[in-house]
């Protein structure tokens, strides 16, 4: 970590988020972006530990809800992609025309991931008869297998998940954790007897998301995406958007209800209790390292990262002060560290022979929640000094160590949630309104660049287009939290409790 003292003073202010964010992910040693493929960063141990701790929270939720972990192959044969494209194109066209998918014939239009995938066309010197691609997501390979596994109602529900790398040829500007080409991806896929089973799964997904957001210490806007922004293979899509410090929203999770649309294409059916053949109803739920990007962006400050305790790679750093003046300092520090490790905390002893101020800078940049100092004077008084990354420095009795650390980590979580709530209130504003004039629609007042606008909206697609054109912003969709009292729709004036948001999205 040599040089971080100097680097800290070189961190751009967080107010300049577009410069602060890429600087901090490298200065804090989360990733190295110098790998010679754009959008494919090398995870450093500190960043990877944070990501695996997020994965651990996710796995705990999967275990609690009886999902089982699988690991599917990375390569998918081209003919399965063609099958997906055919289905997605059909469903997209049916939705646009407002008809049942079975009534349509396909044209040549292509939807789905074909333009985004990485192709494998050779094996050694041999050209493959059937090209393969690196998975962009796993509906196609998984459902191919689901149809072999599900035979009767006794095989349902089938609740699966995997945490794997997926690949998409991203053409926009890449940004660590936010927009990458190799994605660290969590995906849960379920199959149910009927729509009611899938409905219940969507409700369970919503609760899982809230549990994870609570542990990561920030709120989010959860919306049912508008029809034109729903994943084409889904009946509806719910998305979880975090408001970043530049006012842009970052979609960190989605969960989709597929009804039986994919099951019909992949012949995923079962025999019910009456001996009748039925198609399954399905859901998917996806998240990526964008969750870590949201943690960095939401909680960091001008001095560096601030990790929520549950995903902090190091929760407590213990620093011996002037150990050369008292040979008992180092043994006591090691004893304190051992006590915390035994209690299940992630602890590091920083016994480097450098100035204490430099150590504080280092761990401040890395966002360690708690820093403890112990020197000869503390040994004499039977005390220690604890500094919270969220602010505050206190002296405590040595015999209070276990309680103080536990309480301080809890205080850190509470403080981060409070700050995140204030952050949301700062960036989410009431929409000022729009009116129709002789020359068209115009805004009642100018919009600010870095804000998300909340509004009542109960209009149709053309009403939505009016708003998007006038504002230059994008609809997030129907917020799952509605207004307690009806309000007039921003365009039509009809009274409604439907809450919507307009935002600039990543």
C-alpha positions as CSV (number, residue, x, y, z in Angstrom):
1,X,0.0,0.0,0.0
2,X,3.1,2.3,-0.3
3,X,2.2,5.5,-2.0
4,X,-1.4,5.6,-0.9
5,X,-0.7,8.6,1.4
6,X,0.3,10.6,-1.6
7,X,-2.5,9.1,-3.7
8,X,-5.1,10.1,-1.2
9,X,-4.4,13.7,-1.7
10,X,-4.7,13.1,-5.5
11,X,-8.3,11.7,-5.2
12,X,-10.7,14.0,-7.1
13,X,-13.5,15.3,-4.8
14,X,-16.6,13.1,-4.8
15,X,-18.5,16.2,-6.1
16,X,-16.8,15.4,-9.4
17,X,-18.2,11.8,-9.3
18,X,-17.3,11.0,-12.9
19,X,-13.6,11.5,-12.0
20,X,-13.8,10.3,-8.4
21,X,-15.3,6.9,-9.1
22,X,-12.8,5.4,-11.6
23,X,-9.9,6.9,-9.5
24,X,-11.1,5.4,-6.2
25,X,-11.7,1.8,-7.5
26,X,-8.0,1.7,-8.4
27,X,-6.6,3.7,-5.5
28,X,-8.5,1.5,-3.0
29,X,-7.1,-1.6,-4.7
30,X,-10.4,-3.1,-5.8
31,X,-9.4,-3.8,-9.5
32,X,-6.6,-3.2,-11.9
33,X,-7.9,-1.9,-15.2
34,X,-4.7,-2.4,-17.2
35,X,-5.6,-5.8,-18.6
36,X,-5.3,-5.6,-22.4
37,X,-9.0,-6.2,-23.1
38,X,-11.3,-3.2,-22.6
39,X,-14.0,-3.8,-20.1
40,X,-12.3,-6.8,-18.5
41,X,-10.7,-5.7,-15.3
42,X,-8.5,-7.9,-13.0
43,X,-10.1,-8.3,-9.6
44,X,-7.5,-7.5,-6.9
45,X,-7.8,-9.5,-3.6
46,X,-9.5,-6.6,-1.7
47,X,-12.2,-6.1,-4.3
48,X,-12.7,-9.8,-4.9
49,X,-13.2,-10.3,-1.1
50,X,-15.9,-7.6,-1.0
51,X,-17.6,-9.2,-4.0
52,X,-17.4,-12.7,-2.5
53,X,-19.0,-11.3,0.7
54,X,-21.9,-9.9,-1.3
55,X,-22.1,-13.4,-3.0
56,X,-22.2,-14.9,0.5
57,X,-25.2,-12.7,1.5
58,X,-26.9,-13.8,-1.7
59,X,-26.2,-17.5,-1.1
60,X,-27.6,-17.2,2.4
61,X,-30.8,-15.8,0.9
62,X,-30.9,-18.6,-1.7
63,X,-30.4,-21.2,1.1
64,X,-33.1,-19.6,3.2
65,X,-35.6,-19.7,0.2
66,X,-34.7,-23.3,-0.8
67,X,-32.9,-22.5,-4.1
68,X,-30.1,-24.9,-5.1
69,X,-26.8,-23.9,-6.7
70,X,-25.9,-25.2,-10.1
71,X,-23.0,-24.5,-12.5
72,X,-23.8,-24.6,-16.2
73,X,-21.3,-24.7,-19.1
74,X,-19.9,-21.4,-20.4
75,X,-20.3,-22.3,-24.1
76,X,-23.7,-22.4,-25.8
77,X,-24.3,-23.9,-29.3
78,X,-25.5,-21.4,-32.0
79,X,-28.7,-23.3,-32.7
80,X,-29.9,-22.6,-29.1
81,X,-29.3,-18.9,-29.7
82,X,-31.4,-19.1,-32.9
83,X,-34.2,-20.7,-30.8
84,X,-34.0,-17.9,-28.3
85,X,-33.9,-15.2,-31.0
86,X,-37.0,-16.7,-32.6
87,X,-38.9,-16.7,-29.3
88,X,-37.9,-13.3,-28.2
89,X,-38.6,-11.8,-31.6
90,X,-42.1,-13.4,-31.6
91,X,-42.9,-12.2,-28.1
92,X,-41.7,-8.7,-28.8
93,X,-43.8,-8.4,-31.9
94,X,-46.8,-9.9,-30.2
95,X,-46.5,-7.3,-27.4
96,X,-46.1,-4.4,-29.9
97,X,-49.2,-5.5,-31.8
98,X,-51.2,-6.4,-28.7
99,X,-52.0,-10.0,-29.9
100,X,-51.5,-13.5,-28.6
101,X,-48.0,-14.8,-29.7
102,X,-49.6,-17.9,-31.2
103,X,-51.4,-15.7,-33.8
104,X,-48.1,-14.4,-35.3
105,X,-45.7,-15.7,-37.9
106,X,-42.1,-14.5,-37.7
107,X,-40.3,-12.2,-40.0
108,X,-36.6,-11.7,-40.4
109,X,-36.2,-9.2,-37.5
110,X,-33.7,-10.2,-34.9
111,X,-34.0,-9.6,-31.2
112,X,-32.1,-11.0,-28.2
113,X,-28.4,-11.1,-27.7
114,X,-27.0,-12.0,-31.1
115,X,-25.2,-8.7,-31.6
116,X,-23.8,-8.7,-28.1
117,X,-22.2,-12.2,-27.9
118,X,-18.6,-13.4,-28.2
119,X,-18.3,-16.2,-30.8
120,X,-16.1,-19.3,-30.7
121,X,-15.8,-20.6,-34.3
122,X,-12.6,-22.7,-34.1
123,X,-11.3,-25.5,-31.9
124,X,-7.6,-25.7,-32.4
125,X,-7.1,-25.5,-36.2
126,X,-10.5,-26.9,-37.0
127,X,-13.4,-24.8,-37.9
128,X,-16.5,-25.8,-35.8
129,X,-19.5,-27.2,-37.8
130,X,-21.7,-25.5,-35.2
131,X,-20.3,-22.2,-33.8
132,X,-20.6,-21.6,-30.1
133,X,-20.9,-18.4,-28.0
134,X,-20.0,-17.4,-24.5
135,X,-23.2,-17.1,-22.4
136,X,-24.6,-13.6,-22.1
137,X,-27.2,-15.0,-19.7
138,X,-28.4,-18.5,-19.2
139,X,-32.1,-18.9,-20.0
140,X,-31.3,-20.9,-23.1
141,X,-28.8,-23.5,-21.8
142,X,-30.7,-23.9,-18.5
143,X,-34.2,-24.4,-19.9
144,X,-32.8,-26.9,-22.4
145,X,-31.9,-29.0,-19.3
146,X,-35.0,-28.1,-17.3
147,X,-37.1,-29.8,-19.9
148,X,-35.1,-33.0,-19.3
149,X,-35.4,-32.8,-15.5
150,X,-39.1,-31.9,-15.1
151,X,-41.5,-34.7,-15.7
152,X,-44.3,-34.6,-13.1
153,X,-45.8,-32.1,-10.6
154,X,-43.6,-33.8,-8.0
155,X,-40.5,-32.2,-9.7
156,X,-41.8,-28.7,-9.0
157,X,-41.1,-26.1,-8.0
158,X,-37.6,-26.2,-9.4
159,X,-35.6,-23.4,-7.9
160,X,-32.0,-22.9,-9.2
161,X,-29.3,-20.4,-9.1
162,X,-25.7,-19.9,-10.2
163,X,-23.0,-17.3,-9.8
164,X,-20.8,-17.3,-12.9
165,X,-19.1,-15.0,-15.4
166,X,-21.2,-13.9,-18.4
167,X,-20.0,-12.0,-21.5
168,X,-21.5,-9.2,-23.5
169,X,-19.8,-7.2,-26.2
170,X,-20.4,-3.8,-24.6
171,X,-19.9,-1.0,-27.1
172,X,-20.5,1.9,-24.8
173,X,-17.8,3.4,-22.5
174,X,-16.8,0.8,-20.0
175,X,-16.7,1.6,-16.2
176,X,-15.5,-0.8,-13.5
177,X,-18.5,-2.7,-12.0
178,X,-21.0,-0.5,-13.8
179,X,-20.5,-1.3,-17.5
180,X,-18.2,-4.2,-18.2
181,X,-17.8,-6.9,-20.9
182,X,-17.1,-9.8,-18.5
183,X,-19.8,-9.7,-15.9
184,X,-19.8,-11.3,-12.5
185,X,-23.3,-12.5,-12.6
186,X,-25.9,-14.0,-10.1
187,X,-28.9,-15.5,-11.8
188,X,-31.8,-17.5,-10.2
189,X,-34.2,-19.4,-12.5
190,X,-37.3,-21.1,-11.3
191,X,-40.1,-23.3,-12.7
192,X,-43.5,-23.6,-11.2
193,X,-46.8,-25.5,-11.7
194,X,-48.8,-22.4,-12.5
195,X,-49.0,-18.7,-12.5
196,X,-49.8,-18.5,-8.8
197,X,-46.5,-20.3,-8.0
198,X,-44.5,-17.8,-10.2
199,X,-46.4,-14.9,-8.7
200,X,-45.3,-16.0,-5.2
201,X,-41.7,-16.4,-6.4
202,X,-41.7,-12.7,-7.6
203,X,-42.9,-11.7,-4.2
204,X,-40.1,-13.7,-2.6
205,X,-37.5,-12.1,-5.0
206,X,-38.8,-8.7,-3.9
207,X,-38.1,-9.6,-0.2
208,X,-34.6,-11.0,-1.0
209,X,-33.7,-7.7,-2.7
210,X,-34.9,-5.7,0.3
211,X,-32.8,-7.9,2.7
212,X,-29.7,-7.4,0.5
213,X,-30.2,-3.7,0.3
214,X,-30.6,-3.5,4.1
215,X,-27.3,-5.3,4.5
216,X,-25.6,-3.0,2.0
217,X,-27.1,0.0,3.8
218,X,-28.9,1.8,1.0
219,X,-32.4,2.3,-0.4
220,X,-33.4,1.8,-4.0
221,X,-36.3,2.6,-6.4
222,X,-38.1,-0.6,-7.3
223,X,-40.3,-0.3,-10.4
224,X,-42.2,-2.5,-12.9
225,X,-40.5,-1.5,-16.1
226,X,-42.7,0.1,-18.8
227,X,-43.9,-2.3,-21.5
228,X,-41.5,-0.8,-24.0
229,X,-38.5,-1.4,-21.7
230,X,-39.5,-4.9,-20.5
231,X,-37.2,-7.8,-21.4
232,X,-38.9,-9.1,-24.6
233,X,-39.2,-12.7,-23.2
234,X,-40.9,-11.5,-20.0
235,X,-44.6,-10.9,-19.1
236,X,-43.3,-8.2,-16.8
237,X,-39.9,-7.1,-15.4
238,X,-39.2,-5.5,-12.0
239,X,-36.0,-3.5,-11.7
240,X,-34.1,-2.2,-8.8
241,X,-32.4,1.2,-9.4
242,X,-29.9,2.9,-7.1
243,X,-29.4,6.7,-7.5
244,X,-25.7,7.4,-7.8
245,X,-24.1,10.7,-6.7
246,X,-24.2,12.2,-10.2
247,X,-28.0,11.8,-10.2
248,X,-27.9,8.8,-12.7
249,X,-29.7,5.7,-11.8
250,X,-27.9,2.4,-11.8
251,X,-29.9,-0.8,-12.3
252,X,-28.5,-3.3,-9.9
253,X,-31.0,-6.1,-10.1
254,X,-34.0,-7.3,-12.1
255,X,-36.6,-10.1,-11.6
256,X,-38.8,-11.2,-14.5
257,X,-42.1,-13.1,-14.6
258,X,-42.2,-15.3,-17.8
259,X,-45.6,-16.9,-17.4
260,X,-45.4,-20.0,-19.6
261,X,-43.9,-18.3,-22.7
262,X,-40.4,-19.8,-22.5
263,X,-41.8,-23.1,-21.3
264,X,-43.8,-23.5,-24.6
265,X,-40.7,-22.9,-26.7
266,X,-38.4,-25.2,-24.7
267,X,-41.1,-27.9,-24.2
268,X,-40.9,-27.5,-20.4
269,X,-44.0,-29.3,-19.2
270,X,-45.2,-31.8,-16.6
271,X,-47.9,-34.2,-15.8
272,X,-50.3,-32.8,-13.1
273,X,-52.1,-34.8,-10.4
274,X,-54.9,-35.5,-12.9
275,X,-52.6,-36.9,-15.5
276,X,-53.0,-33.8,-17.7
277,X,-49.9,-32.3,-19.4
278,X,-49.3,-28.6,-18.4
279,X,-46.6,-26.1,-19.2
280,X,-44.5,-24.6,-16.4
281,X,-44.5,-21.0,-15.4
282,X,-41.1,-19.4,-14.9
283,X,-39.2,-16.6,-13.3
284,X,-35.7,-15.2,-13.4
285,X,-33.8,-13.0,-11.0
286,X,-30.4,-11.4,-11.9
287,X,-27.8,-9.2,-10.2
288,X,-24.1,-8.4,-10.9
289,X,-21.1,-6.6,-9.6
290,X,-23.1,-3.4,-10.1
291,X,-24.1,-4.0,-6.5
292,X,-20.5,-3.4,-5.5
293,X,-20.4,-0.4,-7.8
294,X,-23.4,1.0,-6.0
295,X,-21.7,0.4,-2.6
296,X,-18.6,2.4,-3.8
297,X,-20.7,5.2,-5.2
298,X,-23.3,5.5,-2.5
299,X,-21.1,5.3,0.6
300,X,-17.7,6.6,-0.4
301,X,-16.5,10.2,0.4
302,X,-13.7,12.6,-0.4
303,X,-11.3,10.4,1.7
304,X,-12.1,7.1,0.0
305,X,-14.4,4.1,0.4
306,X,-16.7,3.4,3.3
307,X,-17.6,-0.3,3.4
308,X,-20.8,-1.5,5.1
309,X,-19.6,-3.8,7.9
310,X,-21.3,-7.0,6.4
311,X,-19.2,-6.8,3.2
312,X,-16.1,-5.1,4.5
313,X,-13.1,-7.3,3.6
314,X,-11.5,-6.0,6.8
315,X,-13.9,-4.9,9.5
316,X,-11.3,-3.9,12.2
317,X,-7.7,-2.8,11.8
318,X,-5.6,-2.8,15.0
319,X,-2.5,-0.6,15.0
320,X,0.3,-0.9,17.6
321,X,1.6,2.6,18.5
322,X,5.3,3.1,19.5
323,X,5.8,-0.7,20.1
324,X,9.6,0.0,20.4
325,X,8.9,1.8,23.7
326,X,7.1,-1.2,25.3
327,X,7.7,-4.8,24.4
328,X,4.2,-5.7,25.6
329,X,2.4,-3.6,22.9
330,X,2.7,-6.2,20.1
331,X,1.6,-9.2,22.2
332,X,-1.4,-7.3,23.5
333,X,-2.4,-6.2,20.0
334,X,-2.2,-9.8,18.8
335,X,-4.3,-10.9,21.7
336,X,-7.0,-8.4,20.9
337,X,-6.9,-9.4,17.3
338,X,-7.2,-13.1,18.2
339,X,-10.3,-12.3,20.4
340,X,-12.0,-10.6,17.6
341,X,-11.2,-13.3,15.0
342,X,-12.5,-16.0,17.4
343,X,-15.7,-14.0,17.7
344,X,-16.0,-14.2,13.9
345,X,-14.8,-10.7,12.8
346,X,-12.5,-9.9,9.9
347,X,-9.5,-8.4,11.6
348,X,-6.0,-7.2,10.5
349,X,-3.0,-6.2,12.6
350,X,-1.1,-3.3,10.9
351,X,2.4,-3.6,12.4
352,X,4.2,-2.0,9.5
353,X,7.1,0.3,10.5
354,X,5.6,3.5,9.1
355,X,4.0,6.6,10.6
356,X,0.6,6.1,12.3
357,X,-0.8,8.9,10.1
358,X,0.1,7.0,7.0
359,X,-1.6,3.9,8.3
360,X,-4.8,5.9,9.0
361,X,-4.8,7.3,5.5
362,X,-4.4,3.9,4.0
363,X,-7.3,2.3,5.9
364,X,-9.4,5.4,5.4
365,X,-9.1,5.1,1.6
366,X,-9.9,1.4,1.8
367,X,-13.1,2.1,3.8
368,X,-12.3,-0.1,6.9
369,X,-15.2,0.5,9.3
370,X,-13.1,0.5,12.6
371,X,-9.5,1.4,13.4
372,X,-8.1,0.6,16.9
373,X,-4.9,2.0,18.3
374,X,-2.9,0.6,21.3
375,X,0.3,2.1,22.6
376,X,2.3,2.2,25.9
377,X,0.1,4.8,27.5
378,X,-3.0,2.8,26.6
379,X,-1.4,-0.3,28.2
380,X,-0.8,1.7,31.4
381,X,-4.4,3.0,31.6
382,X,-6.0,-0.3,30.5
383,X,-7.7,1.5,27.6
384,X,-7.7,1.6,23.7
385,X,-8.6,4.2,21.1
386,X,-11.2,3.4,18.4
387,X,-11.9,5.5,15.3
388,X,-15.0,5.0,13.2
389,X,-14.7,5.5,9.4
390,X,-18.0,7.3,9.5
391,X,-16.5,9.7,12.0
392,X,-15.7,9.9,15.7
393,X,-12.9,8.8,18.0
394,X,-13.4,7.3,21.5
395,X,-11.4,5.9,24.4
396,X,-12.7,2.7,25.9
397,X,-11.7,0.3,28.7
398,X,-9.8,-2.8,27.5
399,X,-12.4,-5.2,29.0
400,X,-15.1,-3.6,26.8
401,X,-13.4,-4.5,23.5
402,X,-15.9,-7.2,22.3
403,X,-19.0,-5.0,23.1
404,X,-17.4,-1.8,21.7
405,X,-16.5,-3.4,18.3
406,X,-20.0,-5.1,18.0
407,X,-21.8,-1.8,18.9
408,X,-19.6,0.3,16.7
409,X,-20.2,-1.9,13.6
410,X,-23.9,-1.6,14.3
411,X,-23.6,2.2,14.6
412,X,-21.8,2.3,11.3
413,X,-24.6,0.4,9.6
414,X,-27.2,2.8,11.1
415,X,-25.2,5.9,10.1
416,X,-24.7,4.6,6.5
417,X,-28.4,3.9,6.1
418,X,-29.3,7.4,7.5
419,X,-26.8,9.0,5.1
420,X,-28.1,7.0,2.1
421,X,-31.7,8.1,2.9
422,X,-30.6,11.8,3.0
423,X,-28.8,11.2,-0.3
424,X,-32.0,9.8,-1.9
425,X,-34.0,12.8,-0.6
426,X,-31.5,15.1,-2.1
427,X,-31.5,13.6,-5.6
428,X,-35.2,12.5,-5.9
429,X,-37.4,15.6,-6.5
430,X,-41.0,16.4,-7.4
431,X,-41.5,16.8,-11.2
432,X,-42.2,20.5,-11.8
433,X,-44.9,19.8,-14.4
434,X,-45.6,20.0,-18.1
435,X,-48.2,22.0,-20.1
436,X,-49.5,22.1,-23.6
437,X,-49.1,25.3,-25.6
438,X,-49.9,26.4,-29.1
439,X,-46.5,25.1,-30.3
440,X,-46.6,21.8,-28.3
441,X,-45.6,20.6,-24.8
442,X,-43.3,22.6,-22.6
443,X,-41.9,22.1,-19.1
444,X,-43.3,24.4,-16.4
445,X,-39.7,25.1,-15.3
446,X,-36.2,23.9,-16.3
447,X,-34.9,20.6,-14.9
448,X,-31.7,20.2,-13.0
449,X,-29.1,17.8,-14.6
450,X,-28.4,15.6,-11.6
451,X,-31.9,14.9,-10.4
452,X,-34.4,12.0,-10.6
453,X,-38.0,13.3,-10.9
454,X,-40.9,11.7,-9.2
455,X,-44.4,12.2,-10.6
456,X,-47.9,10.8,-10.8
457,X,-48.5,9.2,-14.2
458,X,-51.4,7.3,-15.6
459,X,-51.0,8.0,-19.3
460,X,-50.5,5.8,-22.4
461,X,-47.4,5.3,-24.5
462,X,-47.7,8.5,-26.4
463,X,-48.1,10.5,-23.1
464,X,-44.9,8.8,-21.9
465,X,-43.2,9.8,-25.1
466,X,-44.3,13.4,-24.6
467,X,-42.5,13.4,-21.2
468,X,-39.4,11.6,-22.4
469,X,-39.0,14.0,-25.3
470,X,-39.6,17.1,-23.3
471,X,-37.3,16.1,-20.4
472,X,-34.6,14.0,-22.2
473,X,-35.0,11.5,-19.4
474,X,-36.2,7.9,-19.3
475,X,-39.2,6.3,-17.5
476,X,-38.2,3.8,-14.8
477,X,-41.7,2.5,-14.7
478,X,-44.4,2.0,-12.1
479,X,-42.9,2.3,-8.6
480,X,-43.9,-0.6,-6.4
481,X,-44.6,2.0,-3.7
482,X,-47.7,4.0,-4.8
483,X,-49.0,7.4,-3.5
484,X,-51.2,7.2,-0.4
485,X,-53.7,9.7,-2.0
486,X,-54.6,10.1,-5.6
487,X,-52.8,12.9,-7.6
488,X,-53.4,14.3,-11.1
489,X,-51.4,12.5,-13.8
490,X,-48.7,14.9,-15.1
491,X,-50.0,14.7,-18.7
492,X,-53.6,13.6,-18.7
493,X,-54.7,15.1,-15.4
494,X,-56.5,11.9,-14.4
495,X,-56.4,11.2,-10.7
496,X,-54.1,8.2,-9.9
497,X,-52.0,6.7,-7.1
498,X,-49.4,5.4,-9.6
499,X,-45.9,6.8,-8.8
500,X,-43.3,7.0,-11.6
501,X,-39.8,8.3,-11.9
502,X,-37.9,10.0,-14.8
503,X,-34.1,9.6,-14.7
504,X,-30.9,9.5,-16.6
505,X,-29.8,5.9,-16.5
506,X,-26.4,4.3,-16.8
